[in-house]
Amino acid sequence: MKRGKKQAFVGIVKPKIPQKKAAAVSRFLNLPHPLISEILHYSIGSNQDLLALCQTCKMLYNLIFQHKSIWASLFLLKFPNSLSKLININTLSNDLSHGIVDQSKDWKNLYLSQVKKNQEAQIKKLTTQLSKLTLDSTCGTMEKAMKNVKPKFNWRCGKIRIDIEPTNVVYFRSGMTVKLSLEQTCNQLGCLEASISNTRFPIKFYSQNEKMLNSGNVHAKKCGNAVCIMLNENDITFMYFTINYMDIIPQLTKYAVKPRRDDIDSNFGMHSYTLGLEIRTPLTSIETIVFRVVDFVPEGNFAIFYSDELEYKINKNKFVINWKTIAFSGKIQDVCIVDCILRSEFGEPVWWISEADKIEIKERHGYRGDVYSLLLQKDQGEIELFFVDNDAWELKSIQLRLSLSYISSIFVKS
């Protein structure tokens, strides 16, 4: 490089570190390496902490990855039972307290391989539990299991990624709500991802169902199983995601509806189902209904189940979806969410949905009272709830429609 010429550096901005903090970091890194290792030996609590610390500077990276006593201590702390099969843990503990460690062992790889084994065992146990859960129609069993599983969620849209806090996930009997408030508006639905025991998978949206739930200064739009609050027709500022548990369980257990065969029953696949549904808002349950015997009647290309013996009276104030961001808040009237799971006579879930919709006029009957309905559609089926406005929303009947071709693909007549 020739002297006298100045080099121009463009686009690099160094973060300003407060002088006191920078001085403290500098003093720590200038300590003797054995002393730094001793400090880390007593302060690190997990491999995530170690890996995060390794990314701060090259010196700590080399020090941590090469210092066997740190990984031996972490192994002893997290997996003493597994470690006892390799070495006398009392001897190891005593040696570590005097700064002595067996240098012939690769403690880092031993520890990380044990972490992997534990994760695989945990996933296997979880998969077994969830597989049994698909056949358990006991009310509230799924909710309890999913609370124990504690799935984590993150939302991505372009370069933006938001990790959703557990407090923004609300559990119900057959489904859950994931709440997302955006500091900056976006014009896309984005992608919601779930993580359970380090297994990641996307949550599929019922994207074919789009509908405006209200309009005005603030718009509310249903995009399948997502409700988007928009400050205008495009800028999304808040979202509720409604997720059926059966949208999650198959991702882990590889559950799929398996065809069954019968050469005796002429009505095979048309009777002895059970139907469980819950009417709710994103945050509170309103009503739970279970039909123990569901028999279908063929009509055209569909199999139809209809029940008109319902008498559920629901306060209109409960059919409201509230939303709130840092700057705005509001509510959407006459809108609710329905979680639904239909099970065959063998206890297997064959159709499910979790979706929001707005109650709208269906038929006008003058003196007998108008009929309102709430319609939810997904894949090969749809469910419709019928209400009468009598100072409250009175649920009078329900109709479930499944494609006959879908039923025939599951229940095969030999």
C-alpha positions as CSV (number, residue, x, y, z in Angstrom):
1,M,0.0,0.0,0.0
2,K,1.3,3.4,-1.0
3,R,1.6,6.0,1.8
4,G,-0.4,9.1,1.6
5,K,-3.5,7.5,0.1
6,K,-6.6,7.1,2.3
7,Q,-8.6,4.0,2.1
8,A,-12.4,4.5,2.0
9,F,-14.5,1.9,3.8
10,V,-18.1,2.0,2.8
11,G,-21.1,0.3,4.3
12,I,-19.3,-0.9,7.6
13,V,-20.7,0.6,10.7
14,K,-19.1,-0.5,14.0
15,P,-21.5,-0.7,17.0
16,K,-20.7,1.8,19.7
17,I,-19.9,0.0,23.0
18,P,-20.1,2.0,26.2
19,Q,-16.5,2.6,27.5
20,K,-17.2,1.0,30.9
21,K,-18.6,-2.1,29.3
22,A,-15.9,-2.4,26.8
23,A,-13.3,-2.0,29.5
24,A,-14.9,-4.8,31.6
25,V,-14.9,-7.1,28.6
26,S,-11.3,-6.3,27.8
27,R,-10.2,-7.0,31.4
28,F,-12.0,-10.3,31.4
29,L,-10.3,-11.5,28.1
30,N,-6.9,-10.4,29.4
31,L,-7.1,-12.7,32.3
32,P,-4.9,-15.9,32.2
33,H,-6.6,-18.6,30.2
34,P,-6.7,-21.1,33.1
35,L,-8.5,-18.5,35.2
36,I,-11.0,-17.8,32.4
37,S,-11.6,-21.6,32.1
38,E,-12.2,-21.8,35.9
39,I,-14.7,-19.0,35.7
40,L,-16.5,-20.7,32.8
41,H,-16.4,-24.0,34.6
42,Y,-18.6,-22.6,37.4
43,S,-20.9,-20.3,35.4
44,I,-22.0,-22.2,32.3
45,G,-25.2,-24.1,32.7
46,S,-26.0,-25.6,29.3
47,N,-24.5,-26.4,25.9
48,Q,-26.7,-23.6,24.4
49,D,-24.8,-21.2,26.7
50,L,-21.5,-22.6,25.6
51,L,-22.3,-22.4,21.9
52,A,-23.6,-18.8,22.3
53,L,-20.5,-17.8,24.1
54,C,-18.3,-19.4,21.4
55,Q,-19.8,-16.9,18.9
56,T,-18.6,-13.8,20.7
57,C,-14.9,-14.0,19.9
58,K,-12.3,-16.3,18.4
59,M,-10.4,-16.5,21.7
60,L,-13.3,-17.9,23.7
61,Y,-14.3,-20.2,20.7
62,N,-10.8,-21.8,20.8
63,L,-10.7,-21.9,24.6
64,I,-14.1,-23.5,25.1
65,F,-13.8,-26.1,22.3
66,Q,-10.3,-27.1,23.4
67,H,-10.9,-27.1,27.2
68,K,-12.0,-30.6,28.1
69,S,-12.7,-29.9,31.8
70,I,-15.6,-27.6,30.8
71,W,-17.3,-30.3,28.7
72,A,-16.6,-33.0,31.3
73,S,-18.2,-30.8,34.0
74,L,-21.2,-30.2,31.8
75,F,-21.5,-34.0,31.1
76,L,-21.4,-34.6,34.9
77,L,-24.0,-32.0,35.6
78,K,-26.5,-33.0,32.9
79,F,-26.1,-36.8,32.5
80,P,-24.6,-38.3,35.6
81,N,-26.4,-41.6,35.1
82,S,-25.1,-42.0,31.5
83,L,-21.7,-40.9,32.6
84,S,-21.6,-43.5,35.4
85,K,-21.4,-46.2,32.7
86,L,-18.2,-44.8,31.4
87,I,-16.3,-43.7,34.5
88,N,-16.6,-43.5,38.3
89,I,-18.4,-40.2,38.7
90,N,-17.2,-39.6,42.3
91,T,-13.6,-39.9,41.1
92,L,-14.4,-37.5,38.1
93,S,-16.0,-35.0,40.4
94,N,-13.1,-35.1,42.8
95,D,-10.6,-34.7,39.9
96,L,-12.5,-31.8,38.4
97,S,-12.6,-30.0,41.7
98,H,-8.7,-30.1,41.6
99,G,-8.5,-29.0,38.0
100,I,-7.7,-32.6,36.7
101,V,-9.5,-34.3,33.8
102,D,-8.8,-37.4,31.7
103,Q,-7.2,-36.0,28.6
104,S,-7.6,-39.2,26.6
105,K,-11.4,-38.8,26.3
106,D,-13.1,-36.5,23.8
107,W,-15.5,-35.0,26.4
108,K,-17.1,-32.5,24.0
109,N,-18.1,-35.2,21.5
110,L,-19.2,-37.5,24.3
111,Y,-21.4,-34.9,25.7
112,L,-22.9,-33.8,22.4
113,S,-23.6,-37.4,21.3
114,Q,-25.4,-38.0,24.6
115,V,-27.5,-34.8,24.0
116,K,-28.5,-36.2,20.6
117,K,-29.4,-39.6,22.1
118,N,-31.6,-38.0,24.7
119,Q,-33.3,-35.9,22.1
120,E,-34.0,-38.9,20.0
121,A,-35.4,-40.8,23.0
122,Q,-37.6,-37.9,23.9
123,I,-39.0,-37.6,20.4
124,K,-39.7,-41.4,20.3
125,K,-41.5,-41.2,23.6
126,L,-43.5,-38.1,22.5
127,T,-44.4,-39.8,19.2
128,T,-45.7,-42.9,21.0
129,Q,-47.8,-40.7,23.4
130,L,-49.3,-38.6,20.5
131,S,-50.0,-41.7,18.5
132,K,-52.1,-43.1,21.3
133,L,-53.7,-39.6,21.7
134,T,-55.2,-39.7,18.1
135,L,-57.4,-42.6,19.2
136,D,-58.4,-41.0,22.6
137,S,-61.6,-39.0,22.3
138,T,-61.8,-38.2,26.0
139,C,-62.7,-34.6,26.4
140,G,-59.7,-32.5,27.4
141,T,-57.1,-35.2,26.9
142,M,-55.5,-33.6,23.9
143,E,-55.4,-30.2,25.6
144,K,-53.6,-31.6,28.6
145,A,-51.1,-33.5,26.4
146,M,-50.3,-30.5,24.2
147,K,-49.7,-28.3,27.2
148,N,-47.1,-30.8,28.4
149,V,-45.6,-30.9,24.9
150,K,-45.3,-27.1,24.9
151,P,-44.8,-26.5,21.2
152,K,-42.8,-23.3,20.3
153,F,-43.8,-21.1,17.4
154,N,-42.0,-18.6,15.2
155,W,-43.3,-16.5,12.3
156,R,-41.4,-15.5,9.2
157,C,-42.1,-13.1,6.4
158,G,-39.2,-12.3,4.1
159,K,-36.2,-11.3,6.3
160,I,-38.4,-10.7,9.4
161,R,-38.5,-13.5,12.0
162,I,-40.5,-13.3,15.3
163,D,-40.2,-15.9,18.1
164,I,-43.7,-16.1,19.7
165,E,-43.8,-16.0,23.4
166,P,-45.5,-19.0,25.2
167,T,-47.9,-16.5,26.8
168,N,-49.3,-15.8,23.4
169,V,-50.3,-19.4,22.9
170,V,-53.7,-20.4,24.3
171,Y,-54.8,-24.1,24.5
172,F,-58.4,-25.5,24.2
173,R,-59.9,-29.0,24.0
174,S,-59.2,-29.6,20.3
175,G,-57.2,-26.7,19.1
176,M,-55.1,-23.7,20.1
177,T,-54.7,-20.0,19.3
178,V,-51.3,-18.4,18.4
179,K,-51.4,-14.6,18.8
180,L,-49.0,-12.3,16.9
181,S,-48.8,-8.5,17.1
182,L,-46.5,-6.8,14.6
183,E,-44.5,-3.7,15.4
184,Q,-44.2,-3.1,11.6
185,T,-47.0,-3.8,9.2
186,C,-46.6,-6.4,6.4
187,N,-48.7,-7.2,3.3
188,Q,-48.2,-11.0,3.4
189,L,-49.5,-13.8,5.6
190,G,-46.0,-15.2,6.0
191,C,-45.1,-18.6,7.4
192,L,-45.8,-20.0,10.9
193,E,-43.4,-22.7,12.1
194,A,-43.8,-25.0,15.1
195,S,-41.0,-26.7,17.0
196,I,-41.4,-29.7,19.3
197,S,-38.3,-31.4,20.8
198,N,-36.1,-29.8,18.2
199,T,-38.3,-31.1,15.4
200,R,-39.4,-28.2,13.2
201,F,-42.3,-28.2,10.7
202,P,-44.5,-25.6,9.1
203,I,-48.2,-25.1,10.0
204,K,-50.3,-25.4,6.9
205,F,-52.8,-22.7,6.2
206,Y,-56.3,-23.4,4.8
207,S,-55.4,-20.7,2.3
208,Q,-58.2,-21.4,-0.1
209,N,-60.7,-19.8,2.3
210,E,-60.5,-16.0,2.2
211,K,-63.2,-13.8,3.5
212,M,-63.6,-10.2,4.8
213,L,-65.0,-10.4,8.4
214,N,-65.6,-6.6,8.6
215,S,-64.5,-3.4,6.9
216,G,-64.1,0.3,7.8
217,N,-61.1,2.1,9.2
218,V,-59.8,-1.3,10.3
219,H,-60.3,-4.5,8.1
220,A,-60.5,-8.0,9.4
221,K,-59.9,-10.8,6.9
222,K,-60.0,-14.5,7.3
223,C,-57.3,-16.4,5.4
224,G,-58.1,-20.0,6.1
225,N,-57.1,-20.6,9.7
226,A,-55.6,-17.2,10.2
227,V,-57.5,-14.0,11.1
228,C,-55.6,-10.8,9.9
229,I,-56.2,-7.3,11.2
230,M,-55.3,-4.7,8.6
231,L,-55.1,-0.9,9.0
232,N,-56.1,-0.8,5.3
233,E,-56.8,-3.4,2.7
234,N,-53.1,-4.6,2.6
235,D,-51.1,-3.7,5.8
236,I,-51.4,-6.5,8.4
237,T,-50.7,-5.3,11.9
238,F,-52.1,-8.2,14.0
239,M,-52.9,-12.0,13.5
240,Y,-54.6,-14.8,15.2
241,F,-53.7,-18.3,14.0
242,T,-56.2,-21.0,14.9
243,I,-54.6,-24.5,14.9
244,N,-56.3,-27.8,15.3
245,Y,-54.2,-30.3,17.3
246,M,-54.6,-32.8,14.4
247,D,-52.7,-30.2,12.2
248,I,-49.7,-30.8,14.5
249,I,-49.8,-34.4,15.6
250,P,-49.4,-36.0,12.2
251,Q,-46.3,-33.9,11.6
252,L,-44.6,-35.8,14.5
253,T,-46.3,-39.2,14.3
254,K,-46.7,-39.6,10.5
255,Y,-50.3,-40.3,11.2
256,A,-52.5,-40.8,8.1
257,V,-56.0,-42.1,7.7
258,K,-55.6,-45.7,6.6
259,P,-58.2,-47.4,4.3
260,R,-60.3,-50.1,5.9
261,R,-62.1,-53.0,4.1
262,D,-65.4,-54.7,4.7
263,D,-67.4,-57.1,2.5
264,I,-70.5,-57.5,4.8
265,D,-71.8,-54.1,5.9
266,S,-73.5,-52.4,3.0
267,N,-73.4,-49.0,4.8
268,F,-69.7,-49.3,5.7
269,G,-68.3,-45.9,6.4
270,M,-71.6,-44.2,6.8
271,H,-72.4,-44.7,10.5
272,S,-71.1,-44.8,14.1
273,Y,-68.9,-41.7,13.9
274,T,-68.4,-39.3,16.8
275,L,-68.1,-35.6,16.4
276,G,-66.6,-33.2,18.9
277,L,-66.7,-29.4,18.4
278,E,-65.9,-26.4,20.5
279,I,-67.2,-22.9,19.9
280,R,-64.8,-20.3,21.2
281,T,-63.0,-17.0,20.7
282,P,-59.2,-16.8,20.3
283,L,-58.8,-16.6,24.1
284,T,-61.9,-18.1,25.8
285,S,-64.1,-21.2,25.4
286,I,-67.9,-20.6,24.8
287,E,-69.5,-24.0,24.3
288,T,-68.4,-27.6,23.9
289,I,-70.7,-30.1,22.1
290,V,-70.2,-33.8,21.5
291,F,-72.2,-36.0,19.3
292,R,-71.7,-39.7,20.3
293,V,-73.5,-41.2,17.3
294,V,-73.1,-39.6,13.9
295,D,-74.7,-41.4,10.9
296,F,-74.5,-40.1,7.4
297,V,-77.1,-40.1,4.7
298,P,-76.0,-40.0,1.0
299,E,-77.2,-37.0,-1.0
300,G,-75.7,-36.5,-4.4
301,N,-72.0,-36.5,-4.2
302,F,-72.0,-35.9,-0.4
303,A,-72.7,-37.8,2.8
304,I,-74.7,-35.6,5.2
305,F,-75.2,-35.6,8.9
306,Y,-77.9,-33.2,10.2
307,S,-79.1,-32.6,13.8
308,D,-81.9,-30.1,14.6
309,E,-82.4,-31.0,18.2
310,L,-79.9,-28.4,19.7
311,E,-80.8,-25.8,22.3
312,Y,-77.8,-23.7,23.1
313,K,-78.3,-20.1,24.0
314,I,-75.2,-17.9,23.7
315,N,-74.8,-14.3,24.8
316,K,-74.1,-12.1,21.8
317,N,-71.3,-10.3,23.6
318,K,-69.3,-13.6,23.7
319,F,-69.1,-13.7,19.9
320,V,-66.4,-11.1,19.7
321,I,-62.8,-11.3,18.7
322,N,-60.6,-8.7,20.5
323,W,-57.3,-7.6,19.3
324,K,-54.6,-5.2,20.5
325,T,-51.3,-3.9,19.2
326,I,-48.9,-1.3,20.7
327,A,-50.7,1.6,19.1
328,F,-54.2,0.3,18.3
329,S,-56.9,-2.0,19.7
330,G,-60.4,-3.0,18.6
331,K,-62.9,-5.9,18.3
332,I,-64.8,-7.8,15.6
333,Q,-68.4,-8.5,16.3
334,D,-70.4,-11.6,15.5
335,V,-67.3,-13.7,14.8
336,C,-66.2,-16.9,16.6
337,I,-63.9,-19.9,16.1
338,V,-65.0,-23.5,15.8
339,D,-62.6,-26.5,16.5
340,C,-64.0,-29.7,15.1
341,I,-62.7,-33.4,15.0
342,L,-64.7,-36.2,13.4
343,R,-63.7,-39.7,14.4
344,S,-64.7,-43.0,12.7
345,E,-66.2,-45.9,14.6
346,F,-62.6,-47.1,15.1
347,G,-61.7,-43.9,17.0
348,E,-59.5,-42.6,14.2
349,P,-59.7,-38.9,13.3
350,V,-60.8,-38.7,9.6
351,W,-61.6,-35.0,9.2
352,W,-60.9,-31.9,11.3
353,I,-60.9,-28.1,11.1
354,S,-60.2,-25.0,13.3
355,E,-61.3,-21.8,11.7
356,A,-63.0,-18.5,12.4
357,D,-66.1,-17.2,10.6
358,K,-68.7,-14.5,10.8
359,I,-72.4,-15.3,11.6
360,E,-74.4,-14.1,8.6
361,I,-78.0,-14.2,7.4
362,K,-79.0,-17.5,5.8
363,E,-82.7,-17.4,5.3
364,R,-85.4,-14.9,6.1
365,H,-88.6,-16.3,7.6
366,G,-90.5,-13.2,8.7
367,Y,-92.5,-13.9,11.8
368,R,-90.7,-17.3,12.5
369,G,-87.4,-15.5,12.8
370,D,-84.5,-15.3,10.4
371,V,-81.9,-18.1,10.2
372,Y,-78.2,-17.2,10.5
373,S,-75.4,-19.5,9.7
374,L,-71.6,-20.0,10.3
375,L,-69.9,-22.0,7.6
376,L,-66.5,-23.6,7.7
377,Q,-64.9,-25.5,4.8
378,K,-61.7,-27.6,4.4
379,D,-60.6,-30.2,1.9
380,Q,-63.3,-32.8,1.4
381,G,-65.8,-31.5,3.9
382,E,-67.7,-28.6,5.5
383,I,-69.6,-27.9,8.7
384,E,-72.4,-25.4,9.1
385,L,-74.0,-24.2,12.3
386,F,-77.5,-22.6,12.2
387,F,-78.6,-19.9,14.7
388,V,-81.7,-17.9,15.5
389,D,-81.4,-14.3,16.8
390,N,-83.6,-14.1,19.9
391,D,-81.8,-11.5,22.0
392,A,-79.0,-14.0,22.1
393,W,-77.6,-16.4,19.5
394,E,-79.5,-19.7,19.8
395,L,-77.8,-22.6,18.2
396,K,-80.6,-24.7,16.7
397,S,-79.0,-27.2,14.3
398,I,-75.8,-28.4,12.7
399,Q,-75.0,-29.9,9.3
400,L,-71.8,-31.8,8.4
401,R,-71.1,-32.7,4.8
402,L,-68.3,-35.0,3.6
403,S,-67.5,-36.0,0.0
404,L,-68.6,-39.5,-0.8
405,S,-65.5,-40.1,-2.8
406,Y,-63.4,-39.2,0.3
407,I,-65.4,-41.7,2.5
408,S,-65.0,-44.4,-0.2
409,S,-61.3,-43.9,-0.2
410,I,-61.2,-44.6,3.5
411,F,-63.9,-47.3,3.8
412,V,-63.5,-49.7,1.0
413,K,-66.2,-52.3,0.2
414,S,-64.6,-55.5,-1.0
